[in-house]
Every structure is written in C-alpha cells, then in structure tokens.
Amino acid sequence: MHKFKIVPLSEEYAKKIRESRKDDFGHEVIEQVAKGRGPCRVSLKAFKVGEENRLLLSHSPFAIANAFNQPGPVFIHAEEVEAYKDVHRFPPEIKADKENFPLSLIGYSKSQKMVFAKLVGDADVDELIPEIFETNPYIDYLHARNAEACCFICKIERL
C-alpha cells in the first residue's frame, strides 16, 4: 500500500509560464543555459549543465497567504517535459545525488502552518517520508527542499 504521493509542478502550469514568460508574481522569467543541476520542478530530473536551457521563476507552493508562505526561485525546463510520473517513490535521480541535492523535509498542517522540519542526511528518503507521516498525524503534507539553498523541490502528500 502506498503511503505518500509526490506532486511536481504540473505540465499545465509550466506551459502557462513558458507561453506568458511571466510567473505568478508578474515577474519576467529568465531563460538561461543550466549552470547547475536543478532539478526541473516538473520532471524532477537534474538539468544537464551547459546543455539544457532552463527557466528561472518565482513560485509559491502554498494556497493560503500567511507568514509561512515562502515564495522563492525555482527552475523548469525551457522546453516541454513530462511531469514526474512515479509518484509513489521519491525521484531516484534526486535521492541518489546527496551532494547536489541535500534534502530537508518540512511538514505543514492543513492550515498551512509549519509544524515539522527534518534534514534527510544519509537516511533513505523513501523510508523517512512514511515514518514522518505515521509518527506525526498533525502533518497534512510535506515539502522537499534543498537543505542548502532552501528552495522548494516538490510537495509530498499523505495518502
């Protein structure tokens, strides 16, 4: 039985950004050749540095405007890509590259209050996520973030 679901940015959202060249805050998106590995917040795959173009935009993964709302910079592929589909396990490419993708998991309540934070470190994130949900019933969902840059990677929903 599946315990969680990974939620990347949607293909529809990315299409809107690519076509309008503006983010949800009205900022112009910036297109650049990948200088870092990312990841793309739609495919949840690392960028090929120096080869692929990516779009930099401001994004807020929250639905409620409050003090915990944390808009920040994220990248998506400049070209259309398929959204991450293996939603019942953490993206293996990110999981396997702890040097480029050090992870933290931040838990939020239904009212979008931050109620939990944990560095993943050397733990297996696919084992850690269900453990967090099982031992913390007040967590409605998690955000995976880069533990160094603090940027949003994906949402993780409780099932």
C-alpha positions in Angstrom: 0.0 0.0 0.0 1.3 3.4 -0.9 1.9 5.9 1.9 2.6 9.1 0.0 2.4 10.8 -3.3 5.0 13.1 -4.9 3.4 16.2 -6.5 5.6 18.0 -9.1 4.7 21.3 -10.7 2.1 20.4 -13.4 2.7 20.4 -17.1 -0.2 22.9 -17.5 1.4 25.3 -15.1 4.7 25.0 -16.9 3.0 25.6 -20.2 1.4 28.8 -18.9 4.8 30.0 -17.7 6.5 29.2 -21.0 3.9 30.9 -23.0 3.4 34.0 -20.9 7.1 34.3 -19.9 5.8 35.7 -16.6 5.5 34.0 -13.2 2.5 34.2 -10.8 4.0 37.4 -9.3 4.2 39.2 -12.7 8.0 38.8 -12.9 9.6 38.1 -16.3 11.0 34.6 -16.3 14.7 34.3 -17.1 15.9 31.8 -19.6 19.5 30.5 -19.3 21.7 27.6 -20.1 21.8 25.4 -17.0 24.7 26.3 -14.7 23.5 23.9 -12.0 21.7 20.6 -11.8 18.4 22.0 -10.7 16.2 19.9 -10.6 13.4 20.8 -13.0 10.3 21.1 -10.8 8.1 19.4 -13.4 10.1 16.4 -14.4 12.0 16.3 -11.1 15.1 15.4 -13.1 18.5 17.1 -12.9 19.5 19.5 -15.7 22.4 18.7 -18.0 24.8 21.6 -17.1 25.9 23.6 -20.1 23.5 21.7 -22.4 19.9 22.3 -21.5 18.0 25.6 -21.2 16.0 26.3 -18.1 13.6 29.0 -16.9 14.0 30.7 -13.6 10.8 31.9 -12.0 9.4 32.8 -8.6 7.0 30.2 -7.3 5.0 29.7 -4.1 3.9 26.2 -3.4 1.2 27.4 -1.0 -2.5 28.1 -1.4 -3.0 30.3 1.7 -1.4 33.7 2.2 0.2 33.7 5.6 3.5 34.0 7.4 4.6 30.5 6.3 4.0 31.3 2.6 7.6 31.0 1.1 7.8 32.1 -2.5 11.2 31.6 -4.0 13.1 30.8 -7.1 12.6 27.5 -9.0 13.7 26.1 -12.3 11.8 24.4 -15.1 12.9 23.1 -18.4 12.6 25.8 -21.2 11.2 23.0 -23.4 8.1 21.0 -22.7 8.8 17.9 -20.5 6.6 15.2 -19.0 5.7 15.7 -15.3 7.2 13.2 -12.9 5.0 10.0 -13.0 6.5 7.6 -10.5 4.6 9.5 -7.8 4.8 6.8 -5.1 8.5 7.0 -4.6 10.9 9.9 -4.3 12.6 10.9 -7.6 15.6 8.4 -7.7 17.9 10.9 -9.5 17.5 13.4 -6.7 17.6 10.8 -4.0 20.9 9.3 -5.3 22.7 12.6 -5.6 23.0 13.8 -2.0 25.9 16.1 -2.9 24.0 18.2 -5.3 20.6 17.6 -3.7 20.9 17.7 0.1 17.3 17.4 1.3 15.2 18.7 4.1 11.5 17.7 4.7 9.2 20.4 6.0 5.8 19.4 7.4 2.7 21.6 7.3 -0.7 21.4 8.9 -4.0 21.7 7.0 -4.0 25.4 7.8 -0.5 25.6 6.2 1.4 26.2 9.4 4.9 24.8 9.5 4.9 22.1 12.2 7.9 19.9 11.4 11.4 20.0 9.9 14.0 17.4 9.3 17.3 17.1 7.4 17.3 13.9 5.4 21.1 13.5 5.5 22.1 9.9 4.9 18.6 8.5 5.6 16.6 6.8 2.9 14.0 9.5 2.0 11.6 6.8 0.7 11.6 5.2 4.2 11.7 8.5 6.1 8.6 10.0 4.5 6.1 7.3 5.6 7.8 7.2 9.1 7.2 11.0 9.4 3.6 10.7 8.4 3.0 7.7 10.7 4.5 9.4 13.8 3.2 12.9 13.1 -0.6 12.8 12.5 -0.8 16.6 12.6 1.3 16.8 9.4 -1.0 17.2 6.3 1.7 17.3 3.7 5.5 17.8 3.3 7.7 19.9 1.1 11.0 18.6 0.0 13.5 21.4 -0.1 17.2 21.8 -0.9 18.7 21.9 2.6 21.4 24.3 1.5 19.6 26.7 -0.9 16.2 26.2 0.9 14.4 26.2 -2.4 11.2 24.2 -3.0 11.6 20.9 -4.9 8.2 19.2 -4.6 5.2 18.6 -2.5 4.6 15.2 -0.8 1.0 14.4 0.1 -0.1 11.9 2.7 -2.2 9.0 1.4 
